């Protein structure tokens, strides 16, 4: 196994993880905002 092959095996997609984390945080913030609006207006299930 050459050094290049070993580097390919240990590739970690950090950019993808960052983008995914931003996406998840954005979804949570949007959901929480809408939830608080509904609670403020007296909405019930």
mmCIF entry with sequence, helices, sheets and N, C-alpha, C, O atoms, coordinates in Angstrom:
data_MODEL
# 
_entry.id   MODEL 
# 
_entity.id                         1 
_entity.type                       polymer 
_entity.pdbx_number_of_molecules   1 
# 
_entity_poly.entity_id                      1 
_entity_poly.type                           'polypeptide(L)' 
_entity_poly.nstd_linkage                   no 
_entity_poly.nstd_monomer                   no 
_entity_poly.pdbx_seq_one_letter_code       
;(UNK)(UNK)(UNK)(UNK)(UNK)(UNK)(UNK)(UNK)(UNK)(UNK)(UNK)(UNK)(UNK)(UNK)(UNK)(UNK)
(UNK)(UNK)(UNK)(UNK)(UNK)(UNK)(UNK)(UNK)(UNK)(UNK)(UNK)(UNK)(UNK)(UNK)(UNK)(UNK)
(UNK)(UNK)(UNK)(UNK)(UNK)(UNK)(UNK)(UNK)(UNK)(UNK)(UNK)(UNK)(UNK)
;
_entity_poly.pdbx_seq_one_letter_code_can   XXXXXXXXXXXXXXXXXXXXXXXXXXXXXXXXXXXXXXXXXXXXX 
_entity_poly.pdbx_strand_id                 A 
# 
loop_
_entity_poly_seq.entity_id 
_entity_poly_seq.num 
_entity_poly_seq.mon_id 
_entity_poly_seq.hetero 
1 1  UNK n 
1 2  UNK n 
1 3  UNK n 
1 4  UNK n 
1 5  UNK n 
1 6  UNK n 
1 7  UNK n 
1 8  UNK n 
1 9  UNK n 
1 10 UNK n 
1 11 UNK n 
1 12 UNK n 
1 13 UNK n 
1 14 UNK n 
1 15 UNK n 
1 16 UNK n 
1 17 UNK n 
1 18 UNK n 
1 19 UNK n 
1 20 UNK n 
1 21 UNK n 
1 22 UNK n 
1 23 UNK n 
1 24 UNK n 
1 25 UNK n 
1 26 UNK n 
1 27 UNK n 
1 28 UNK n 
1 29 UNK n 
1 30 UNK n 
1 31 UNK n 
1 32 UNK n 
1 33 UNK n 
1 34 UNK n 
1 35 UNK n 
1 36 UNK n 
1 37 UNK n 
1 38 UNK n 
1 39 UNK n 
1 40 UNK n 
1 41 UNK n 
1 42 UNK n 
1 43 UNK n 
1 44 UNK n 
1 45 UNK n 
# 
_struct_asym.id          A 
_struct_asym.entity_id   1 
# 
loop_
_struct_conf.conf_type_id 
_struct_conf.id 
_struct_conf.pdbx_PDB_helix_id 
_struct_conf.beg_label_comp_id 
_struct_conf.beg_label_asym_id 
_struct_conf.beg_label_seq_id 
_struct_conf.pdbx_beg_PDB_ins_code 
_struct_conf.end_label_comp_id 
_struct_conf.end_label_asym_id 
_struct_conf.end_label_seq_id 
_struct_conf.pdbx_end_PDB_ins_code 
_struct_conf.beg_auth_comp_id 
_struct_conf.beg_auth_asym_id 
_struct_conf.beg_auth_seq_id 
_struct_conf.end_auth_comp_id 
_struct_conf.end_auth_asym_id 
_struct_conf.end_auth_seq_id 
_struct_conf.pdbx_PDB_helix_class 
_struct_conf.details 
_struct_conf.pdbx_PDB_helix_length 
HELX_P HELX_P1 AA1 UNK A 3  ? UNK A 9  ? UNK A 3  UNK A 9  1 ? 7  
HELX_P HELX_P2 AA2 UNK A 14 ? UNK A 40 ? UNK A 14 UNK A 40 1 ? 27 
# 
_struct_conf_type.id          HELX_P 
_struct_conf_type.criteria    ? 
_struct_conf_type.reference   ? 
# 
loop_
_atom_site.group_PDB 
_atom_site.id 
_atom_site.type_symbol 
_atom_site.label_atom_id 
_atom_site.label_alt_id 
_atom_site.label_comp_id 
_atom_site.label_asym_id 
_atom_site.label_entity_id 
_atom_site.label_seq_id 
_atom_site.pdbx_PDB_ins_code 
_atom_site.Cartn_x 
_atom_site.Cartn_y 
_atom_site.Cartn_z 
_atom_site.occupancy 
_atom_site.B_iso_or_equiv 
_atom_site.pdbx_formal_charge 
_atom_site.auth_seq_id 
_atom_site.auth_comp_id 
_atom_site.auth_asym_id 
_atom_site.auth_atom_id 
_atom_site.pdbx_PDB_model_num 
ATOM 1   N N  . UNK A 1 1  ? 0.842   -1.172 0.000  1.00 0.00 ? 1  UNK A N  1 
ATOM 2   C CA . UNK A 1 1  ? 0.000   0.000  0.000  1.00 0.00 ? 1  UNK A CA 1 
ATOM 3   C C  . UNK A 1 1  ? 0.895   1.245  0.000  1.00 0.00 ? 1  UNK A C  1 
ATOM 4   O O  . UNK A 1 1  ? 1.797   1.379  0.826  1.00 0.00 ? 1  UNK A O  1 
ATOM 5   N N  . UNK A 1 2  ? 0.631   2.119  -0.915 1.00 0.00 ? 2  UNK A N  1 
ATOM 6   C CA . UNK A 1 2  ? 1.430   3.338  -0.974 1.00 0.00 ? 2  UNK A CA 1 
ATOM 7   C C  . UNK A 1 2  ? 0.847   4.394  -0.047 1.00 0.00 ? 2  UNK A C  1 
ATOM 8   O O  . UNK A 1 2  ? -0.244  4.238  0.500  1.00 0.00 ? 2  UNK A O  1 
ATOM 9   N N  . UNK A 1 3  ? 1.596   5.456  0.111  1.00 0.00 ? 3  UNK A N  1 
ATOM 10  C CA . UNK A 1 3  ? 1.144   6.539  0.989  1.00 0.00 ? 3  UNK A CA 1 
ATOM 11  C C  . UNK A 1 3  ? -0.137  7.181  0.441  1.00 0.00 ? 3  UNK A C  1 
ATOM 12  O O  . UNK A 1 3  ? -1.017  7.562  1.213  1.00 0.00 ? 3  UNK A O  1 
ATOM 13  N N  . UNK A 1 4  ? -0.244  7.302  -0.883 1.00 0.00 ? 4  UNK A N  1 
ATOM 14  C CA . UNK A 1 4  ? -1.427  7.905  -1.489 1.00 0.00 ? 4  UNK A CA 1 
ATOM 15  C C  . UNK A 1 4  ? -2.667  7.060  -1.225 1.00 0.00 ? 4  UNK A C  1 
ATOM 16  O O  . UNK A 1 4  ? -3.728  7.611  -0.930 1.00 0.00 ? 4  UNK A O  1 
ATOM 17  N N  . UNK A 1 5  ? -2.562  5.743  -1.323 1.00 0.00 ? 5  UNK A N  1 
ATOM 18  C CA . UNK A 1 5  ? -3.698  4.864  -1.060 1.00 0.00 ? 5  UNK A CA 1 
ATOM 19  C C  . UNK A 1 5  ? -4.160  5.002  0.385  1.00 0.00 ? 5  UNK A C  1 
ATOM 20  O O  . UNK A 1 5  ? -5.360  5.027  0.660  1.00 0.00 ? 5  UNK A O  1 
ATOM 21  N N  . UNK A 1 6  ? -3.210  5.090  1.301  1.00 0.00 ? 6  UNK A N  1 
ATOM 22  C CA . UNK A 1 6  ? -3.571  5.219  2.708  1.00 0.00 ? 6  UNK A CA 1 
ATOM 23  C C  . UNK A 1 6  ? -4.297  6.544  2.959  1.00 0.00 ? 6  UNK A C  1 
ATOM 24  O O  . UNK A 1 6  ? -5.245  6.593  3.742  1.00 0.00 ? 6  UNK A O  1 
ATOM 25  N N  . UNK A 1 7  ? -3.857  7.609  2.302  1.00 0.00 ? 7  UNK A N  1 
ATOM 26  C CA . UNK A 1 7  ? -4.513  8.916  2.463  1.00 0.00 ? 7  UNK A CA 1 
ATOM 27  C C  . UNK A 1 7  ? -5.944  8.863  1.934  1.00 0.00 ? 7  UNK A C  1 
ATOM 28  O O  . UNK A 1 7  ? -6.836  9.475  2.521  1.00 0.00 ? 7  UNK A O  1 
ATOM 29  N N  . UNK A 1 8  ? -6.177  8.147  0.843  1.00 0.00 ? 8  UNK A N  1 
ATOM 30  C CA . UNK A 1 8  ? -7.529  8.026  0.296  1.00 0.00 ? 8  UNK A CA 1 
ATOM 31  C C  . UNK A 1 8  ? -8.437  7.256  1.248  1.00 0.00 ? 8  UNK A C  1 
ATOM 32  O O  . UNK A 1 8  ? -9.623  7.570  1.356  1.00 0.00 ? 8  UNK A O  1 
ATOM 33  N N  . UNK A 1 9  ? -7.902  6.257  1.937  1.00 0.00 ? 9  UNK A N  1 
ATOM 34  C CA . UNK A 1 9  ? -8.698  5.474  2.875  1.00 0.00 ? 9  UNK A CA 1 
ATOM 35  C C  . UNK A 1 9  ? -9.114  6.296  4.094  1.00 0.00 ? 9  UNK A C  1 
ATOM 36  O O  . UNK A 1 9  ? -10.148 6.016  4.700  1.00 0.00 ? 9  UNK A O  1 
ATOM 37  N N  . UNK A 1 10 ? -8.329  7.299  4.457  1.00 0.00 ? 10 UNK A N  1 
ATOM 38  C CA . UNK A 1 10 ? -8.604  8.083  5.654  1.00 0.00 ? 10 UNK A CA 1 
ATOM 39  C C  . UNK A 1 10 ? -9.257  9.427  5.337  1.00 0.00 ? 10 UNK A C  1 
ATOM 40  O O  . UNK A 1 10 ? -9.238  10.330 6.173  1.00 0.00 ? 10 UNK A O  1 
ATOM 41  N N  . UNK A 1 11 ? -9.829  9.570  4.152  1.00 0.00 ? 11 UNK A N  1 
ATOM 42  C CA . UNK A 1 11 ? -10.462 10.827 3.751  1.00 0.00 ? 11 UNK A CA 1 
ATOM 43  C C  . UNK A 1 11 ? -11.677 11.091 4.619  1.00 0.00 ? 11 UNK A C  1 
ATOM 44  O O  . UNK A 1 11 ? -12.529 10.223 4.803  1.00 0.00 ? 11 UNK A O  1 
ATOM 45  N N  . UNK A 1 12 ? -11.742 12.302 5.148  1.00 0.00 ? 12 UNK A N  1 
ATOM 46  C CA . UNK A 1 12 ? -12.886 12.696 5.967  1.00 0.00 ? 12 UNK A CA 1 
ATOM 47  C C  . UNK A 1 12 ? -13.529 13.927 5.334  1.00 0.00 ? 12 UNK A C  1 
ATOM 48  O O  . UNK A 1 12 ? -12.877 14.962 5.191  1.00 0.00 ? 12 UNK A O  1 
ATOM 49  N N  . UNK A 1 13 ? -14.799 13.824 4.955  1.00 0.00 ? 13 UNK A N  1 
ATOM 50  C CA . UNK A 1 13 ? -15.462 14.937 4.258  1.00 0.00 ? 13 UNK A CA 1 
ATOM 51  C C  . UNK A 1 13 ? -15.901 16.034 5.238  1.00 0.00 ? 13 UNK A C  1 
ATOM 52  O O  . UNK A 1 13 ? -17.089 16.167 5.531  1.00 0.00 ? 13 UNK A O  1 
ATOM 53  N N  . UNK A 1 14 ? -14.954 16.807 5.736  1.00 0.00 ? 14 UNK A N  1 
ATOM 54  C CA . UNK A 1 14 ? -15.276 17.811 6.749  1.00 0.00 ? 14 UNK A CA 1 
ATOM 55  C C  . UNK A 1 14 ? -16.181 18.910 6.200  1.00 0.00 ? 14 UNK A C  1 
ATOM 56  O O  . UNK A 1 14 ? -17.037 19.416 6.925  1.00 0.00 ? 14 UNK A O  1 
ATOM 57  N N  . UNK A 1 15 ? -16.011 19.284 4.955  1.00 0.00 ? 15 UNK A N  1 
ATOM 58  C CA . UNK A 1 15 ? -16.877 20.307 4.369  1.00 0.00 ? 15 UNK A CA 1 
ATOM 59  C C  . UNK A 1 15 ? -18.326 19.863 4.330  1.00 0.00 ? 15 UNK A C  1 
ATOM 60  O O  . UNK A 1 15 ? -19.230 20.648 4.616  1.00 0.00 ? 15 UNK A O  1 
ATOM 61  N N  . UNK A 1 16 ? -18.548 18.608 3.978  1.00 0.00 ? 16 UNK A N  1 
ATOM 62  C CA . UNK A 1 16 ? -19.894 18.059 3.940  1.00 0.00 ? 16 UNK A CA 1 
ATOM 63  C C  . UNK A 1 16 ? -20.508 18.029 5.335  1.00 0.00 ? 16 UNK A C  1 
ATOM 64  O O  . UNK A 1 16 ? -21.689 18.333 5.503  1.00 0.00 ? 16 UNK A O  1 
ATOM 65  N N  . UNK A 1 17 ? -19.724 17.669 6.318  1.00 0.00 ? 17 UNK A N  1 
ATOM 66  C CA . UNK A 1 17 ? -20.216 17.631 7.691  1.00 0.00 ? 17 UNK A CA 1 
ATOM 67  C C  . UNK A 1 17 ? -20.600 19.036 8.149  1.00 0.00 ? 17 UNK A C  1 
ATOM 68  O O  . UNK A 1 17 ? -21.621 19.204 8.815  1.00 0.00 ? 17 UNK A O  1 
ATOM 69  N N  . UNK A 1 18 ? -19.804 20.041 7.807  1.00 0.00 ? 18 UNK A N  1 
ATOM 70  C CA . UNK A 1 18 ? -20.106 21.422 8.190  1.00 0.00 ? 18 UNK A CA 1 
ATOM 71  C C  . UNK A 1 18 ? -21.400 21.890 7.526  1.00 0.00 ? 18 UNK A C  1 
ATOM 72  O O  . UNK A 1 18 ? -22.254 22.482 8.186  1.00 0.00 ? 18 UNK A O  1 
ATOM 73  N N  . UNK A 1 19 ? -21.549 21.632 6.247  1.00 0.00 ? 19 UNK A N  1 
ATOM 74  C CA . UNK A 1 19 ? -22.762 22.032 5.532  1.00 0.00 ? 19 UNK A CA 1 
ATOM 75  C C  . UNK A 1 19 ? -23.981 21.329 6.116  1.00 0.00 ? 19 UNK A C  1 
ATOM 76  O O  . UNK A 1 19 ? -25.026 21.953 6.296  1.00 0.00 ? 19 UNK A O  1 
ATOM 77  N N  . UNK A 1 20 ? -23.862 20.052 6.411  1.00 0.00 ? 20 UNK A N  1 
ATOM 78  C CA . UNK A 1 20 ? -24.961 19.298 7.007  1.00 0.00 ? 20 UNK A CA 1 
ATOM 79  C C  . UNK A 1 20 ? -25.318 19.855 8.379  1.00 0.00 ? 20 UNK A C  1 
ATOM 80  O O  . UNK A 1 20 ? -26.499 19.973 8.706  1.00 0.00 ? 20 UNK A O  1 
ATOM 81  N N  . UNK A 1 21 ? -24.329 20.197 9.180  1.00 0.00 ? 21 UNK A N  1 
ATOM 82  C CA . UNK A 1 21 ? -24.579 20.767 10.503 1.00 0.00 ? 21 UNK A CA 1 
ATOM 83  C C  . UNK A 1 21 ? -25.297 22.108 10.391 1.00 0.00 ? 21 UNK A C  1 
ATOM 84  O O  . UNK A 1 21 ? -26.229 22.378 11.148 1.00 0.00 ? 21 UNK A O  1 
ATOM 85  N N  . UNK A 1 22 ? -24.869 22.951 9.450  1.00 0.00 ? 22 UNK A N  1 
ATOM 86  C CA . UNK A 1 22 ? -25.547 24.236 9.244  1.00 0.00 ? 22 UNK A CA 1 
ATOM 87  C C  . UNK A 1 22 ? -26.993 24.013 8.821  1.00 0.00 ? 22 UNK A C  1 
ATOM 88  O O  . UNK A 1 22 ? -27.891 24.715 9.285  1.00 0.00 ? 22 UNK A O  1 
ATOM 89  N N  . UNK A 1 23 ? -27.220 23.051 7.956  1.00 0.00 ? 23 UNK A N  1 
ATOM 90  C CA . UNK A 1 23 ? -28.570 22.738 7.494  1.00 0.00 ? 23 UNK A CA 1 
ATOM 91  C C  . UNK A 1 23 ? -29.451 22.277 8.651  1.00 0.00 ? 23 UNK A C  1 
ATOM 92  O O  . UNK A 1 23 ? -30.590 22.725 8.775  1.00 0.00 ? 23 UNK A O  1 
ATOM 93  N N  . UNK A 1 24 ? -28.939 21.394 9.492  1.00 0.00 ? 24 UNK A N  1 
ATOM 94  C CA . UNK A 1 24 ? -29.711 20.882 10.627 1.00 0.00 ? 24 UNK A CA 1 
ATOM 95  C C  . UNK A 1 24 ? -30.016 21.994 11.621 1.00 0.00 ? 24 UNK A C  1 
ATOM 96  O O  . UNK A 1 24 ? -31.138 22.088 12.120 1.00 0.00 ? 24 UNK A O  1 
ATOM 97  N N  . UNK A 1 25 ? -29.037 22.831 11.912 1.00 0.00 ? 25 UNK A N  1 
ATOM 98  C CA . UNK A 1 25 ? -29.256 23.955 12.838 1.00 0.00 ? 25 UNK A CA 1 
ATOM 99  C C  . UNK A 1 25 ? -30.297 24.912 12.269 1.00 0.00 ? 25 UNK A C  1 
ATOM 100 O O  . UNK A 1 25 ? -31.153 25.405 13.004 1.00 0.00 ? 25 UNK A O  1 
ATOM 101 N N  . UNK A 1 26 ? -30.230 25.177 10.974 1.00 0.00 ? 26 UNK A N  1 
ATOM 102 C CA . UNK A 1 26 ? -31.221 26.050 10.342 1.00 0.00 ? 26 UNK A CA 1 
ATOM 103 C C  . UNK A 1 26 ? -32.623 25.470 10.456 1.00 0.00 ? 26 UNK A C  1 
ATOM 104 O O  . UNK A 1 26 ? -33.569 26.197 10.760 1.00 0.00 ? 26 UNK A O  1 
ATOM 105 N N  . UNK A 1 27 ? -32.768 24.175 10.217 1.00 0.00 ? 27 UNK A N  1 
ATOM 106 C CA . UNK A 1 27 ? -34.072 23.541 10.351 1.00 0.00 ? 27 UNK A CA 1 
ATOM 107 C C  . UNK A 1 27 ? -34.598 23.638 11.783 1.00 0.00 ? 27 UNK A C  1 
ATOM 108 O O  . UNK A 1 27 ? -35.782 23.903 11.992 1.00 0.00 ? 27 UNK A O  1 
ATOM 109 N N  . UNK A 1 28 ? -33.739 23.428 12.749 1.00 0.00 ? 28 UNK A N  1 
ATOM 110 C CA . UNK A 1 28 ? -34.149 23.502 14.154 1.00 0.00 ? 28 UNK A CA 1 
ATOM 111 C C  . UNK A 1 28 ? -34.600 24.921 14.497 1.00 0.00 ? 28 UNK A C  1 
ATOM 112 O O  . UNK A 1 28 ? -35.612 25.105 15.175 1.00 0.00 ? 28 UNK A O  1 
ATOM 113 N N  . UNK A 1 29 ? -33.853 25.923 14.032 1.00 0.00 ? 29 UNK A N  1 
ATOM 114 C CA . UNK A 1 29 ? -34.212 27.318 14.313 1.00 0.00 ? 29 UNK A CA 1 
ATOM 115 C C  . UNK A 1 29 ? -35.556 27.667 13.668 1.00 0.00 ? 29 UNK A C  1 
ATOM 116 O O  . UNK A 1 29 ? -36.402 28.295 14.303 1.00 0.00 ? 29 UNK A O  1 
ATOM 117 N N  . UNK A 1 30 ? -35.754 27.267 12.422 1.00 0.00 ? 30 UNK A N  1 
ATOM 118 C CA . UNK A 1 30 ? -37.015 27.547 11.740 1.00 0.00 ? 30 UNK A CA 1 
ATOM 119 C C  . UNK A 1 30 ? -38.170 26.850 12.461 1.00 0.00 ? 30 UNK A C  1 
ATOM 120 O O  . UNK A 1 30 ? -39.217 27.455 12.692 1.00 0.00 ? 30 UNK A O  1 
ATOM 121 N N  . UNK A 1 31 ? -37.980 25.594 12.812 1.00 0.00 ? 31 UNK A N  1 
ATOM 122 C CA . UNK A 1 31 ? -39.030 24.855 13.512 1.00 0.00 ? 31 UNK A CA 1 
ATOM 123 C C  . UNK A 1 31 ? -39.355 25.514 14.850 1.00 0.00 ? 31 UNK A C  1 
ATOM 124 O O  . UNK A 1 31 ? -40.528 25.669 15.191 1.00 0.00 ? 31 UNK A O  1 
ATOM 125 N N  . UNK A 1 32 ? -38.345 25.898 15.602 1.00 0.00 ? 32 UNK A N  1 
ATOM 126 C CA . UNK A 1 32 ? -38.561 26.519 16.910 1.00 0.00 ? 32 UNK A CA 1 
ATOM 127 C C  . UNK A 1 32 ? -39.268 27.859 16.770 1.00 0.00 ? 32 UNK A C  1 
ATOM 128 O O  . UNK A 1 32 ? -40.132 28.191 17.582 1.00 0.00 ? 32 UNK A O  1 
ATOM 129 N N  . UNK A 1 33 ? -38.910 28.633 15.745 1.00 0.00 ? 33 UNK A N  1 
ATOM 130 C CA . UNK A 1 33 ? -39.561 29.920 15.520 1.00 0.00 ? 33 UNK A CA 1 
ATOM 131 C C  . UNK A 1 33 ? -41.048 29.745 15.229 1.00 0.00 ? 33 UNK A C  1 
ATOM 132 O O  . UNK A 1 33 ? -41.885 30.438 15.808 1.00 0.00 ? 33 UNK A O  1 
ATOM 133 N N  . UNK A 1 34 ? -41.369 28.832 14.345 1.00 0.00 ? 34 UNK A N  1 
ATOM 134 C CA . UNK A 1 34 ? -42.772 28.576 14.010 1.00 0.00 ? 34 UNK A CA 1 
ATOM 135 C C  . UNK A 1 34 ? -43.514 28.037 15.225 1.00 0.00 ? 34 UNK A C  1 
ATOM 136 O O  . UNK A 1 34 ? -44.660 28.420 15.463 1.00 0.00 ? 34 UNK A O  1 
ATOM 137 N N  . UNK A 1 35 ? -42.894 27.167 15.987 1.00 0.00 ? 35 UNK A N  1 
ATOM 138 C CA . UNK A 1 35 ? -43.508 26.611 17.185 1.00 0.00 ? 35 UNK A CA 1 
ATOM 139 C C  . UNK A 1 35 ? -43.826 27.718 18.186 1.00 0.00 ? 35 UNK A C  1 
ATOM 140 O O  . UNK A 1 35 ? -44.912 27.738 18.766 1.00 0.00 ? 35 UNK A O  1 
ATOM 141 N N  . UNK A 1 36 ? -42.888 28.637 18.390 1.00 0.00 ? 36 UNK A N  1 
ATOM 142 C CA . UNK A 1 36 ? -43.104 29.732 19.341 1.00 0.00 ? 36 UNK A CA 1 
ATOM 143 C C  . UNK A 1 36 ? -44.209 30.672 18.848 1.00 0.00 ? 36 UNK A C  1 
ATOM 144 O O  . UNK A 1 36 ? -44.978 31.194 19.656 1.00 0.00 ? 36 UNK A O  1 
ATOM 145 N N  . UNK A 1 37 ? -44.293 30.891 17.543 1.00 0.00 ? 37 UNK A N  1 
ATOM 146 C CA . UNK A 1 37 ? -45.383 31.711 16.994 1.00 0.00 ? 37 UNK A CA 1 
ATOM 147 C C  . UNK A 1 37 ? -46.716 31.047 17.284 1.00 0.00 ? 37 UNK A C  1 
ATOM 148 O O  . UNK A 1 37 ? -47.655 31.707 17.728 1.00 0.00 ? 37 UNK A O  1 
ATOM 149 N N  . UNK A 1 38 ? -46.808 29.743 17.037 1.00 0.00 ? 38 UNK A N  1 
ATOM 150 C CA . UNK A 1 38 ? -48.063 29.046 17.275 1.00 0.00 ? 38 UNK A CA 1 
ATOM 151 C C  . UNK A 1 38 ? -48.429 29.047 18.761 1.00 0.00 ? 38 UNK A C  1 
ATOM 152 O O  . UNK A 1 38 ? -49.597 29.232 19.102 1.00 0.00 ? 38 UNK A O  1 
ATOM 153 N N  . UNK A 1 39 ? -47.469 28.845 19.634 1.00 0.00 ? 39 UNK A N  1 
ATOM 154 C CA . UNK A 1 39 ? -47.736 28.871 21.082 1.00 0.00 ? 39 UNK A CA 1 
ATOM 155 C C  . UNK A 1 39 ? -48.179 30.276 21.495 1.00 0.00 ? 39 UNK A C  1 
ATOM 156 O O  . UNK A 1 39 ? -49.094 30.420 22.306 1.00 0.00 ? 39 UNK A O  1 
ATOM 157 N N  . UNK A 1 40 ? -47.544 31.306 20.947 1.00 0.00 ? 40 UNK A N  1 
ATOM 158 C CA . UNK A 1 40 ? -47.898 32.685 21.272 1.00 0.00 ? 40 UNK A CA 1 
ATOM 159 C C  . UNK A 1 40 ? -49.311 33.054 20.844 1.00 0.00 ? 40 UNK A C  1 
ATOM 160 O O  . UNK A 1 40 ? -49.963 33.886 21.474 1.00 0.00 ? 40 UNK A O  1 
ATOM 161 N N  . UNK A 1 41 ? -49.777 32.431 19.770 1.00 0.00 ? 41 UNK A N  1 
ATOM 162 C CA . UNK A 1 41 ? -51.128 32.700 19.289 1.00 0.00 ? 41 UNK A CA 1 
ATOM 163 C C  . UNK A 1 41 ? -52.168 31.809 19.951 1.00 0.00 ? 41 UNK A C  1 
ATOM 164 O O  . UNK A 1 41 ? -53.356 31.905 19.642 1.00 0.00 ? 41 UNK A O  1 
ATOM 165 N N  . UNK A 1 42 ? -51.736 30.952 20.848 1.00 0.00 ? 42 UNK A N  1 
ATOM 166 C CA . UNK A 1 42 ? -52.675 30.086 21.556 1.00 0.00 ? 42 UNK A CA 1 
ATOM 167 C C  . UNK A 1 42 ? -53.045 28.832 20.792 1.00 0.00 ? 42 UNK A C  1 
ATOM 168 O O  . UNK A 1 42 ? -54.080 28.224 21.065 1.00 0.00 ? 42 UNK A O  1 
ATOM 169 N N  . UNK A 1 43 ? -52.217 28.434 19.839 1.00 0.00 ? 43 UNK A N  1 
ATOM 170 C CA . UNK A 1 43 ? -52.503 27.233 19.072 1.00 0.00 ? 43 UNK A CA 1 
ATOM 171 C C  . UNK A 1 43 ? -52.326 25.972 19.907 1.00 0.00 ? 43 UNK A C  1 
ATOM 172 O O  . UNK A 1 43 ? -51.386 25.855 20.692 1.00 0.00 ? 43 UNK A O  1 
ATOM 173 N N  . UNK A 1 44 ? -53.233 25.047 19.724 1.00 0.00 ? 44 UNK A N  1 
ATOM 174 C CA . UNK A 1 44 ? -53.131 23.758 20.429 1.00 0.00 ? 44 UNK A CA 1 
ATOM 175 C C  . UNK A 1 44 ? -53.183 22.629 19.418 1.00 0.00 ? 44 UNK A C  1 
ATOM 176 O O  . UNK A 1 44 ? -53.567 22.827 18.266 1.00 0.00 ? 44 UNK A O  1 
ATOM 177 N N  . UNK A 1 45 ? -52.800 21.465 19.853 1.00 0.00 ? 45 UNK A N  1 
ATOM 178 C CA . UNK A 1 45 ? -52.821 20.317 18.943 1.00 0.00 ? 45 UNK A CA 1 
ATOM 179 C C  . UNK A 1 45 ? -54.196 19.815 18.748 1.00 0.00 ? 45 UNK A C  1 
ATOM 180 O O  . UNK A 1 45 ? -54.402 18.850 18.012 1.00 0.00 ? 45 UNK A O  1 
# 
